[in-house]
Amino acid sequence: MWRTLVRPMFEVEPIGGDVSHFDGGADILHAGTVLLCRTAASAQRFDRVVPKHASPAWDHIVVQLYEQGGYVGDCGDRQVGIKAGEISVLDLGRPFETVATAFSNITLLVPREVCARVQAGLFHGRRLGSESAMTPLVRSHLTFLADNAQRLSGAEMDAGVEALLTLMNTSAGRDGDLRARAALAASLRQKIVQFIDERLADPELSPARIASACGLSRASLYRLAEIDGGIAALVQSRRLSRAFELIADASMHAARIEEVCYSVGFASASHFSRAFKACYGVSPRDLRGLARQGFDCSFLKRDRRLADWTLSMRQLYERLLSRGG
């Protein structure tokens, strides 16, 4: 069964040929133009043979993040070794032989034509190791796509994959490619947003603390938050977003609106109410009333995390372009 599952990409054989203790499984999703898998399996050998005079049926680029375990092997003209936390690139149009320990990974299959614009960053046998400053960003973004794949539309997933491929094109980034630099900045912004979201009620959520936790200077923090109207505006927007979720909870145990106000870091209930209505077009109490009547209020607040990421990358690119790089 395992061989049948993976045969479009690889021929496989358990290490030592013993299948009695072999275990493997994959959670697979076709999303947009790509295939995204979360896989875990016992140690095994992978082999890809490509006919010399025929195009392979699966002409895809494979991006893999090894969450546990890893592999060593031969990818045509280069030897490669991947450890936990690292990312590799395999070209299904090229042969390779690898031997993996017991592992779990995230595998993204991208059609070759989708990769054409950033092909220089997706060569066969590519490794993003722990020594690369880009690795944590690529790892975080690929994990985000895997964690949220079921919730993203095809268009959102395609946009997210395009952003991931741009991030991986680090060689172009070193040459001053503005799109790669914008993608890097957008990922740093997402790191800032995540830190804020985890500490919304914290009265010590100051710019200095955010910058220090995210490994940024205060000047860099302010520059990355420019597209949000500044770091204070970004913090407030995240607090309002969390408040919306809590107020729209129509269950018997939903928190009182005043409790929500203070739980997300607002010091004044009147300021909270004004800011909330300005953001969503309804007051907190009106939203609670609609939710209790059974209305679907999600149209007031779509989950736009990936769309916002892509938008911020484009805005940063345009800003870099206007400044001449």
N, C-alpha and C positions, 0 to 999 in steps of 0.2 A: 504493500500500500504506500509506503514511504517513497519507494523508487518511482512508482507511478505518479505521485504528487509532484516530485521535483524533476522528473525526467525532461520536461521542456527546457530546463536550464542546465541541469547537471546529471551526470551518472554518479551514483553513490555506492559506497561499500562500507559496512561497519569495520572499524579497526580490528584486525585479526580475523575478519570474516564471521564472527560469532553474532548471530542475530537473537540468541535466546534472551539477552538482557537489553536489547535495543529498545529505545523509547524516543519518540519524536512527535511533534505536533506543530501546527501552524494555524494562525488566525489570519485569514486573507480577506482583503477588501479591494474591490475594483473601484477606484475613486477618480473621477475626471478621466484623464488620459493615462493614468498610471495605475500600477498595482502595488499595494502596500501590505506587507506581511510582518507579523510578529511570530518568530519561530524559536523553538527550543528543541534540542535533540542531543542524543548521545554522540560520542566521538565517532568520526567517520572520515572517509576520503572522498573528495569531490573531484570530478574530472569533466572537462568540457572539450569535446572534439568537434572541430569545425571543418566540414568538407572544403577542399581547396577550390573547387570550381562551382560552388553553389552558395547562394545566400542562405544563412540560417533562418529557420522559421521565426525564431525569436531574435529580432535584431534590436536588442535593448541594451541600455547601460544600467548596471546594477550598483546601487549605493547601499552599503551595509554599515550599520553601527552595531558593534559587538558590545552588548550590555554585560555579558559574562562570557568567559572563555575567549578563544581566539583561534588563529590558524597560521600555518607557515606553508609556503609553496612556491611554485614557479609559474609566473604569469608571462609566458612568452620569453621576452628578453630580459626580464628582471625577477630577482628573488624578492619575496615580500613576506613580512611577518606582522600579524595584527594581534594586539592585545586588547583586553577589556577596556572599554572607554574610547577606543580608536575607530576610525572610519576608513573603509576601503572602497575602491572603485574597480569593478570588473566589466569588461566589454564582452558581451555574448557573441560578438563577431570574431573574437580571438580565442585561441585555446588556452587552457590553464589546468594545473593540477595542484590541489591544496589538501592539507591534512588538518582537520579541526579537532580540538578537544571538545568535551561536552560543553555546550554553549547555549546562549540565548541571544538573539539579535533582532534588529529591525532591518528589514530589507525593502528597498524601494526600487521598482523596475520602471525605467523611464524610456519611452520610445526614442530612438536615435534622433529623429527629426526635432524633438523637443529640446534636445541637448545641443543642437547645432550652433546656437549663438554663443555658447560658453564651452565649446568642445576642448579648448586648450586646458581647461581645469578638470577634465574628466577622462584623462588618459588611463589606459589599461594598467592595472597594478598600482594605481595611485594610493597613497597612504596618508591620512591625516593623523599624525601621532600626537602623543602628549606634549611634545616639545613645541608644537605649533600653537600660536596664539589664536588661530582661527578655530581650532578643534572644539573648544567649549561652546562656541557660538553655533557651529554646524550641528554639534550633538544636541544642543538645547532645541534648535529649530526642528530637527528631524524627530526628536522625541515629542515635541508639540504636535506635529502633524500626525504621528501615530496615536497619541492620546486622544486627539479630537477628530479623527478621521470620520467617525460615524455622524458627527454633527455638522461637518462642513459640506457645503454644496460642491458640485463638480467644478464650478468656476472658481470658488475659493480655494479648493485643493490645487487646481492648476496654478493659481497665483502663488500659492505657498511653495509649490515645487519650483516654480521659476525663481522665486527669491532664494530658495535653498541652493539651486545651481549657481546663481550669481555669487552667493557667499563662498561657494567652493572654488570659484575661479580666482584663487588668491594670487596666482602669478600675475594676472591682469591687474589685481589690486596693487601689487608692488610697483607696477609700471604706471600707476596713476589713473587706472580706469575709474571713472567717476561713479558708474553704476555699482561696482563692487564696493567702493568706499561708502556709498549711500546705503547699501545693504548692511554693511558692517555697523553703520551708525544706527540704522533702524533696529538691529538686533540688540545693540546696547540700550536703546530706548526701551525695548521690551523687558530687559533685565531690570531697569529702573521701575517699570510698571509693576513687575512681579514683586519686587521688594516693597513697594508702597502698598500693594493689595494685601500683603501678609501682615501689615502693621497699621491699618487704617485708624484704629482707636488709640494709637500710641501718641501721647501729647508731645513726645520728644522727636516726632517725625520731622526733623529739620532738614534743610538743604545740605548742611554740613554732614549730617549723619547718613543721608542717602548717598551722597558722593563718596564718602569713606567706604560704605558697605559695598558699593558697586565698583570700587577701584578706579574712581574718576576724580579729576580735579573739579572744584566748584565751577570753574569757567567752562569745562567740558559738559558738566551737568546742565548748566544754564543754556548752553548752545544746543544740546540735544532736545531740551524742552521748549525751544523757541516755537516749534510748530504747534504746540499745545497752548500757547499764550503765556508760557513761563512755568516754572516748577510748582508755584502755588496753585495755578489753574489746573495743572495736571493732577495734583493731590486732591483738589476739590472734586474734579470730575470722577475720579476713582471712588471717592467717598459717596458721591451721589449714585453712582452705578450700583454699589453694594446696597445702599439704602433702598433703591428701587426693588431689588430682588427680595429684600426682607419685607417691605410694605406690600408687595404684590402677592405674598404668601397668604392665602385666604384660609389657612387651616385654623382650627380652634386654638392652637398654641402660638399663633403669630404674635410677634412682639408689638407692644403699643408704639405708636408713632414717635412719641417723646423718647422712648427707650431706644428706638432705632437711631434717632438723631444723635444721641450721645454715644451710642455704641460704634458709630462710624467716625467719631472724632470732631463733630460740630459742638461748639461751646454755647451756641445760641439757637433756640428753637425757631425764633422768627427769621434769623438769617438762613437757617436750613430750609424753611418753607419757601422763602423767596427764591433761593438758589435752585431748589428742586423744580419749582414751577417754570422758571426761566429755561431750565434744561429740557424738561419733558413735556411742557405745555399743559400739565395738570398739577394740582396741588397734591401733597402727600395724602390728605384725607380723601380727595376725590379718587385717587388711584386705589386706595384701600376699599372704597365703596364699590368701584367697578369690579375689583377682584372678587369681592364677596357676592356680587350678583352673578358671578360666573363668566364674566367677559374675559376673553383672552387678550391680555394687555401687552403681549410680547411685541406687537407691532410698534409700540412706543419705544422699545429698547431691544433692538436686534443684537444678537451676538456677533459683533463685528471685529473681533480681535484680529483675525487674519486679514480681513479687508483693511483694517486700520494699519496693520503692519506694512502692507503693500503700499497704501497711500502715503504713509510716512516716508517709506523708502523713495518713492517717486518725488515727493516734495523736497527731500534732502538732496536728491540728485539734481533737481532743477535749481536749487539754491547753490549747490557747488558749481553747476554749469554757469550760472549768472555771475559768479565770482571768478570765473576763469580757472577753476580747479583749486 
